[in-house]
Amino acid sequence: MATWYLEQIANDWELESVASELRDYGTVKWKNRILEAGFVALTFKVKNRALGEHQQKCFTVGYIADREFEVARDPIAVPCEDEVAINRYRTARDFSSKWLAN
């Protein structure tokens, strides 16, 4: 996500807005502990004045919230259309949704 954004800035694209939408929330197993995890869709809208164009790009962002140690663990940020990567992330961490019916 950061690489995409830096490329946009380097090519004269300007950030117009960022919108977020909760995609899922639940728990994972991490080192024999049950921790919370969440996924949000971030949609970036950008414009290029010279080209007279607008674009938007969506990323699914997720992480494990370790409140005991006050740290965000195992962050992930992939294009929204990359459901395979998100499903692999969920499976590898034994994700159990508390929000969406599976």
CNS distance restraints for C-alpha pairs under 8 A (distance, minus, plus):
assign (resid   1 and name CA) (resid   5 and name CA) 6.27 0.50 0.50
assign (resid   1 and name CA) (resid  59 and name CA) 6.98 0.50 0.50
assign (resid   1 and name CA) (resid  77 and name CA) 6.22 0.50 0.50
assign (resid   1 and name CA) (resid  78 and name CA) 6.88 0.50 0.50
assign (resid   1 and name CA) (resid  79 and name CA) 7.83 0.50 0.50
assign (resid   2 and name CA) (resid   6 and name CA) 6.15 0.50 0.50
assign (resid   3 and name CA) (resid   7 and name CA) 6.21 0.50 0.50
assign (resid   4 and name CA) (resid   8 and name CA) 6.33 0.50 0.50
assign (resid   5 and name CA) (resid   9 and name CA) 6.35 0.50 0.50
assign (resid   6 and name CA) (resid  10 and name CA) 6.14 0.50 0.50
assign (resid   7 and name CA) (resid  11 and name CA) 6.26 0.50 0.50
assign (resid   8 and name CA) (resid  12 and name CA) 6.51 0.50 0.50
assign (resid   8 and name CA) (resid  13 and name CA) 5.07 0.50 0.50
assign (resid   8 and name CA) (resid  14 and name CA) 7.47 0.50 0.50
assign (resid   9 and name CA) (resid  13 and name CA) 5.11 0.50 0.50
assign (resid   9 and name CA) (resid  14 and name CA) 6.36 0.50 0.50
assign (resid  12 and name CA) (resid  48 and name CA) 6.02 0.50 0.50
assign (resid  12 and name CA) (resid  49 and name CA) 7.83 0.50 0.50
assign (resid  12 and name CA) (resid  50 and name CA) 7.91 0.50 0.50
assign (resid  13 and name CA) (resid  46 and name CA) 6.00 0.50 0.50
assign (resid  13 and name CA) (resid  47 and name CA) 5.30 0.50 0.50
assign (resid  13 and name CA) (resid  48 and name CA) 4.54 0.50 0.50
assign (resid  13 and name CA) (resid  49 and name CA) 7.59 0.50 0.50
assign (resid  14 and name CA) (resid  46 and name CA) 5.23 0.50 0.50
assign (resid  14 and name CA) (resid  47 and name CA) 5.26 0.50 0.50
assign (resid  14 and name CA) (resid  48 and name CA) 6.26 0.50 0.50
assign (resid  15 and name CA) (resid  44 and name CA) 7.23 0.50 0.50
assign (resid  15 and name CA) (resid  45 and name CA) 6.18 0.50 0.50
assign (resid  15 and name CA) (resid  46 and name CA) 4.49 0.50 0.50
assign (resid  15 and name CA) (resid  47 and name CA) 6.66 0.50 0.50
assign (resid  16 and name CA) (resid  44 and name CA) 7.62 0.50 0.50
assign (resid  16 and name CA) (resid  45 and name CA) 5.37 0.50 0.50
assign (resid  16 and name CA) (resid  46 and name CA) 5.09 0.50 0.50
assign (resid  16 and name CA) (resid  47 and name CA) 6.69 0.50 0.50
assign (resid  17 and name CA) (resid  44 and name CA) 5.97 0.50 0.50
assign (resid  17 and name CA) (resid  45 and name CA) 5.25 0.50 0.50
assign (resid  17 and name CA) (resid  46 and name CA) 7.15 0.50 0.50
assign (resid  18 and name CA) (resid  42 and name CA) 6.60 0.50 0.50
assign (resid  18 and name CA) (resid  43 and name CA) 5.53 0.50 0.50
assign (resid  18 and name CA) (resid  44 and name CA) 4.62 0.50 0.50
assign (resid  18 and name CA) (resid  45 and name CA) 6.32 0.50 0.50
assign (resid  19 and name CA) (resid  42 and name CA) 5.67 0.50 0.50
assign (resid  19 and name CA) (resid  43 and name CA) 5.16 0.50 0.50
assign (resid  19 and name CA) (resid  44 and name CA) 6.71 0.50 0.50
assign (resid  20 and name CA) (resid  40 and name CA) 6.45 0.50 0.50
assign (resid  20 and name CA) (resid  41 and name CA) 5.52 0.50 0.50
assign (resid  20 and name CA) (resid  42 and name CA) 4.59 0.50 0.50
assign (resid  20 and name CA) (resid  43 and name CA) 6.39 0.50 0.50
assign (resid  21 and name CA) (resid  40 and name CA) 5.52 0.50 0.50
assign (resid  21 and name CA) (resid  41 and name CA) 5.13 0.50 0.50
assign (resid  21 and name CA) (resid  42 and name CA) 6.70 0.50 0.50
assign (resid  22 and name CA) (resid  38 and name CA) 7.97 0.50 0.50
assign (resid  22 and name CA) (resid  39 and name CA) 6.31 0.50 0.50
assign (resid  22 and name CA) (resid  40 and name CA) 4.49 0.50 0.50
assign (resid  22 and name CA) (resid  41 and name CA) 6.37 0.50 0.50
assign (resid  23 and name CA) (resid  38 and name CA) 7.76 0.50 0.50
assign (resid  23 and name CA) (resid  39 and name CA) 5.35 0.50 0.50
assign (resid  23 and name CA) (resid  40 and name CA) 5.12 0.50 0.50
assign (resid  23 and name CA) (resid  41 and name CA) 6.36 0.50 0.50
assign (resid  24 and name CA) (resid  38 and name CA) 5.73 0.50 0.50
assign (resid  24 and name CA) (resid  39 and name CA) 5.17 0.50 0.50
assign (resid  24 and name CA) (resid  40 and name CA) 7.10 0.50 0.50
assign (resid  24 and name CA) (resid  97 and name CA) 6.76 0.50 0.50
assign (resid  24 and name CA) (resid  98 and name CA) 7.87 0.50 0.50
assign (resid  24 and name CA) (resid  99 and name CA) 5.98 0.50 0.50
assign (resid  24 and name CA) (resid 100 and name CA) 6.39 0.50 0.50
assign (resid  25 and name CA) (resid  36 and name CA) 7.51 0.50 0.50
assign (resid  25 and name CA) (resid  37 and name CA) 5.87 0.50 0.50
assign (resid  25 and name CA) (resid  38 and name CA) 4.29 0.50 0.50
assign (resid  25 and name CA) (resid  39 and name CA) 6.35 0.50 0.50
assign (resid  25 and name CA) (resid  97 and name CA) 5.74 0.50 0.50
assign (resid  25 and name CA) (resid  98 and name CA) 5.85 0.50 0.50
assign (resid  25 and name CA) (resid  99 and name CA) 5.55 0.50 0.50
assign (resid  25 and name CA) (resid 100 and name CA) 7.73 0.50 0.50
assign (resid  26 and name CA) (resid  36 and name CA) 5.71 0.50 0.50
assign (resid  26 and name CA) (resid  37 and name CA) 5.42 0.50 0.50
assign (resid  26 and name CA) (resid  38 and name CA) 6.34 0.50 0.50
assign (resid  26 and name CA) (resid  95 and name CA) 6.77 0.50 0.50
assign (resid  26 and name CA) (resid  96 and name CA) 5.43 0.50 0.50
assign (resid  26 and name CA) (resid  97 and name CA) 4.17 0.50 0.50
assign (resid  26 and name CA) (resid  98 and name CA) 4.51 0.50 0.50
assign (resid  26 and name CA) (resid  99 and name CA) 6.64 0.50 0.50
assign (resid  27 and name CA) (resid  34 and name CA) 6.30 0.50 0.50
assign (resid  27 and name CA) (resid  35 and name CA) 5.36 0.50 0.50
assign (resid  27 and name CA) (resid  36 and name CA) 4.37 0.50 0.50
assign (resid  27 and name CA) (resid  37 and name CA) 5.41 0.50 0.50
assign (resid  27 and name CA) (resid  95 and name CA) 5.62 0.50 0.50
assign (resid  27 and name CA) (resid  96 and name CA) 5.29 0.50 0.50
assign (resid  27 and name CA) (resid  97 and name CA) 6.57 0.50 0.50
assign (resid  27 and name CA) (resid  98 and name CA) 7.33 0.50 0.50
assign (resid  28 and name CA) (resid  34 and name CA) 5.63 0.50 0.50
assign (resid  28 and name CA) (resid  35 and name CA) 5.42 0.50 0.50
assign (resid  28 and name CA) (resid  36 and name CA) 6.31 0.50 0.50
assign (resid  28 and name CA) (resid  37 and name CA) 6.54 0.50 0.50
assign (resid  28 and name CA) (resid  64 and name CA) 7.60 0.50 0.50
assign (resid  28 and name CA) (resid  93 and name CA) 5.57 0.50 0.50
assign (resid  28 and name CA) (resid  94 and name CA) 5.43 0.50 0.50
assign (resid  28 and name CA) (resid  95 and name CA) 4.51 0.50 0.50
assign (resid  28 and name CA) (resid  96 and name CA) 6.38 0.50 0.50
assign (resid  29 and name CA) (resid  33 and name CA) 5.53 0.50 0.50
assign (resid  29 and name CA) (resid  34 and name CA) 4.79 0.50 0.50
assign (resid  29 and name CA) (resid  35 and name CA) 6.38 0.50 0.50
assign (resid  29 and name CA) (resid  93 and name CA) 5.93 0.50 0.50
assign (resid  29 and name CA) (resid  94 and name CA) 6.00 0.50 0.50
assign (resid  29 and name CA) (resid  95 and name CA) 7.27 0.50 0.50
assign (resid  30 and name CA) (resid  34 and name CA) 6.32 0.50 0.50
assign (resid  30 and name CA) (resid  35 and name CA) 6.82 0.50 0.50
assign (resid  30 and name CA) (resid  93 and name CA) 7.04 0.50 0.50
assign (resid  35 and name CA) (resid  64 and name CA) 6.70 0.50 0.50
assign (resid  35 and name CA) (resid  65 and name CA) 6.43 0.50 0.50
assign (resid  35 and name CA) (resid  66 and name CA) 6.15 0.50 0.50
assign (resid  36 and name CA) (resid  64 and name CA) 5.82 0.50 0.50
assign (resid  36 and name CA) (resid  65 and name CA) 5.37 0.50 0.50
assign (resid  36 and name CA) (resid  66 and name CA) 7.20 0.50 0.50
assign (resid  37 and name CA) (resid  62 and name CA) 7.12 0.50 0.50
assign (resid  37 and name CA) (resid  63 and name CA) 5.66 0.50 0.50
assign (resid  37 and name CA) (resid  64 and name CA) 4.27 0.50 0.50
assign (resid  37 and name CA) (resid  65 and name CA) 5.78 0.50 0.50
assign (resid  37 and name CA) (resid  95 and name CA) 7.90 0.50 0.50
assign (resid  38 and name CA) (resid  62 and name CA) 5.43 0.50 0.50
assign (resid  38 and name CA) (resid  63 and name CA) 6.04 0.50 0.50
assign (resid  38 and name CA) (resid  64 and name CA) 6.84 0.50 0.50
assign (resid  39 and name CA) (resid  60 and name CA) 6.54 0.50 0.50
assign (resid  39 and name CA) (resid  61 and name CA) 5.53 0.50 0.50
assign (resid  39 and name CA) (resid  62 and name CA) 4.23 0.50 0.50
assign (resid  39 and name CA) (resid  63 and name CA) 7.06 0.50 0.50
assign (resid  40 and name CA) (resid  60 and name CA) 5.64 0.50 0.50
assign (resid  40 and name CA) (resid  61 and name CA) 5.29 0.50 0.50
assign (resid  40 and name CA) (resid  62 and name CA) 6.33 0.50 0.50
assign (resid  41 and name CA) (resid  58 and name CA) 6.53 0.50 0.50
assign (resid  41 and name CA) (resid  59 and name CA) 5.61 0.50 0.50
assign (resid  41 and name CA) (resid  60 and name CA) 4.45 0.50 0.50
assign (resid  41 and name CA) (resid  61 and name CA) 6.24 0.50 0.50
assign (resid  41 and name CA) (resid  80 and name CA) 6.94 0.50 0.50
assign (resid  42 and name CA) (resid  58 and name CA) 5.51 0.50 0.50
assign (resid  42 and name CA) (resid  59 and name CA) 5.27 0.50 0.50
assign (resid  42 and name CA) (resid  60 and name CA) 6.31 0.50 0.50
assign (resid  42 and name CA) (resid  61 and name CA) 7.18 0.50 0.50
assign (resid  43 and name CA) (resid  56 and name CA) 6.66 0.50 0.50
assign (resid  43 and name CA) (resid  57 and name CA) 5.61 0.50 0.50
assign (resid  43 and name CA) (resid  58 and name CA) 4.20 0.50 0.50
assign (resid  43 and name CA) (resid  59 and name CA) 6.48 0.50 0.50
assign (resid  44 and name CA) (resid  56 and name CA) 5.38 0.50 0.50
assign (resid  44 and name CA) (resid  57 and name CA) 5.30 0.50 0.50
assign (resid  44 and name CA) (resid  58 and name CA) 6.25 0.50 0.50
assign (resid  45 and name CA) (resid  54 and name CA) 7.20 0.50 0.50
assign (resid  45 and name CA) (resid  55 and name CA) 5.86 0.50 0.50
assign (resid  45 and name CA) (resid  56 and name CA) 4.34 0.50 0.50
assign (resid  45 and name CA) (resid  57 and name CA) 6.73 0.50 0.50
assign (resid  46 and name CA) (resid  54 and name CA) 5.75 0.50 0.50
assign (resid  46 and name CA) (resid  55 and name CA) 5.38 0.50 0.50
assign (resid  46 and name CA) (resid  56 and name CA) 6.08 0.50 0.50
assign (resid  47 and name CA) (resid  52 and name CA) 7.45 0.50 0.50
assign (resid  47 and name CA) (resid  53 and name CA) 5.69 0.50 0.50
assign (resid  47 and name CA) (resid  54 and name CA) 4.31 0.50 0.50
assign (resid  47 and name CA) (resid  55 and name CA) 6.24 0.50 0.50
assign (resid  48 and name CA) (resid  52 and name CA) 5.76 0.50 0.50
assign (resid  48 and name CA) (resid  53 and name CA) 5.40 0.50 0.50
assign (resid  48 and name CA) (resid  54 and name CA) 6.46 0.50 0.50
assign (resid  49 and name CA) (resid  53 and name CA) 6.89 0.50 0.50
assign (resid  57 and name CA) (resid  79 and name CA) 7.73 0.50 0.50
assign (resid  58 and name CA) (resid  79 and name CA) 5.87 0.50 0.50
assign (resid  58 and name CA) (resid  80 and name CA) 5.41 0.50 0.50
assign (resid  59 and name CA) (resid  77 and name CA) 6.20 0.50 0.50
assign (resid  59 and name CA) (resid  78 and name CA) 5.31 0.50 0.50
assign (resid  59 and name CA) (resid  79 and name CA) 4.21 0.50 0.50
assign (resid  59 and name CA) (resid  80 and name CA) 4.69 0.50 0.50
assign (resid  60 and name CA) (resid  76 and name CA) 7.78 0.50 0.50
assign (resid  60 and name CA) (resid  77 and name CA) 5.56 0.50 0.50
assign (resid  60 and name CA) (resid  78 and name CA) 5.46 0.50 0.50
assign (resid  60 and name CA) (resid  79 and name CA) 5.99 0.50 0.50
assign (resid  60 and name CA) (resid  80 and name CA) 5.00 0.50 0.50
assign (resid  61 and name CA) (resid  75 and name CA) 7.34 0.50 0.50
assign (resid  61 and name CA) (resid  76 and name CA) 5.56 0.50 0.50
assign (resid  61 and name CA) (resid  77 and name CA) 4.37 0.50 0.50
assign (resid  61 and name CA) (resid  78 and name CA) 6.74 0.50 0.50
assign (resid  62 and name CA) (resid  75 and name CA) 5.65 0.50 0.50
assign (resid  62 and name CA) (resid  76 and name CA) 5.23 0.50 0.50
assign (resid  62 and name CA) (resid  77 and name CA) 6.59 0.50 0.50
assign (resid  63 and name CA) (resid  72 and name CA) 6.17 0.50 0.50
assign (resid  63 and name CA) (resid  73 and name CA) 5.83 0.50 0.50
assign (resid  63 and name CA) (resid  74 and name CA) 5.59 0.50 0.50
assign (resid  63 and name CA) (resid  75 and name CA) 4.28 0.50 0.50
assign (resid  63 and name CA) (resid  76 and name CA) 6.30 0.50 0.50
assign (resid  64 and name CA) (resid  72 and name CA) 5.61 0.50 0.50
assign (resid  64 and name CA) (resid  73 and name CA) 4.86 0.50 0.50
assign (resid  64 and name CA) (resid  74 and name CA) 6.18 0.50 0.50
assign (resid  64 and name CA) (resid  75 and name CA) 7.03 0.50 0.50
assign (resid  65 and name CA) (resid  70 and name CA) 7.66 0.50 0.50
assign (resid  65 and name CA) (resid  71 and name CA) 6.45 0.50 0.50
assign (resid  65 and name CA) (resid  72 and name CA) 4.92 0.50 0.50
assign (resid  65 and name CA) (resid  73 and name CA) 6.35 0.50 0.50
assign (resid  66 and name CA) (resid  70 and name CA) 5.70 0.50 0.50
assign (resid  66 and name CA) (resid  71 and name CA) 5.33 0.50 0.50
assign (resid  66 and name CA) (resid  72 and name CA) 6.00 0.50 0.50
assign (resid  66 and name CA) (resid  73 and name CA) 6.81 0.50 0.50
assign (resid  67 and name CA) (resid  71 and name CA) 6.62 0.50 0.50
assign (resid  78 and name CA) (resid  82 and name CA) 6.44 0.50 0.50
assign (resid  78 and name CA) (resid  85 and name CA) 7.39 0.50 0.50
assign (resid  78 and name CA) (resid  86 and name CA) 7.82 0.50 0.50
assign (resid  82 and name CA) (resid  86 and name CA) 6.93 0.50 0.50
assign (resid  83 and name CA) (resid  87 and name CA) 6.05 0.50 0.50
assign (resid  84 and name CA) (resid  88 and name CA) 6.14 0.50 0.50
assign (resid  85 and name CA) (resid  89 and name CA) 6.19 0.50 0.50
assign (resid  86 and name CA) (resid  90 and name CA) 6.20 0.50 0.50
assign (resid  87 and name CA) (resid  91 and name CA) 6.08 0.50 0.50
assign (resid  88 and name CA) (resid  92 and name CA) 5.97 0.50 0.50
assign (resid  89 and name CA) (resid  93 and name CA) 6.36 0.50 0.50
assign (resid  90 and name CA) (resid  94 and name CA) 5.95 0.50 0.50
assign (resid  90 and name CA) (resid  95 and name CA) 4.81 0.50 0.50
assign (resid  91 and name CA) (resid  95 and name CA) 6.17 0.50 0.50
assign (resid  97 and name CA) (resid 101 and name CA) 7.24 0.50 0.50
assign (resid  97 and name CA) (resid 102 and name CA) 7.30 0.50 0.50
